[in-house]
Amino acid sequence: MTVHTGTFLQHWCLEMNPGTDTLRRQAGIRVLKTGGLAGFWADKRGVSATEFAMILPFLLFLLVGMEVITGALNHDRKISRIASSVTDLVAQEQTVDPSGLDALLKVGDTILAPYSSTELEVIVASVSFDEDGDPSIDWSRDNHGSAADGWSPGAAPPITLPDTIATPNTSIVVGQTNLTYRPTFANLYKELNKFFSGDSIDSIDLSDVYYVRPRLTDTVTCEDCPG
């Protein structure tokens, strides 16, 4: 029988002198077995993921809050523009009629785009002041094709007008725009708010009023308007 002495010696040397990788693996096993809790606290793996998970609710809360504020500011700016545009256009007329007013009031939908105009209310009216400076409504129209609620002819306007424009025996054209703004992420904001004990925001009521003196006449009249 032939014995390969060289091969036997190689195997024996490997057993008696393991390589560097083998020593490292064995050392790691000993550390895990003997390190215990100290080894656990020294392990830094996954720290970034843990920190991100902790601040994620706050980041979402901040992101949704920025969307709510930005959307509200954009809507408020458009509401003011609608009120001023409608009032200024009517003040340039001497006489108007219901069909002309209905067409003019549609400018609100155009200005508000690309946002929804479902809850948009646009009101235009003529208000006259008597010899004592007391206001009364001559006529009114809203963007739904009828006399505006609360703006009945002969009654006082449902809004407070500044004393500086209450000149006796004059008139003004008043434009009012109302909109209930509902944030896109209102439901998500409500859920996130539970973690921060704050008030939820389901909707924001926006409104603006604009008044202008008639440009070409003392009072802008409306033919066939109720009153």
Buried (B, 14 or more C-beta within 10 A) or exposed (E): EEEEEEEEEEEEEEEEEEEEEEEEEEEEEEEEEEBEEEEEEEEEEEEEEEEEEEEEBEEBBEBBBEBBEEBBEEBBEBBBBBBBBBBBBBBEBEEBBBEBBBEBBBBBBEBBEEBEBEEBBBBBBBBBBEEEBEBBBBBBBBBBEEBBEEBBBEEEBEBEBEEEBBEEEBBBBBBBBBBBBBBEBBEBBBBBBEEEEEEEBEEBEBBBBBBBEBEEEEBBBBEEBEE
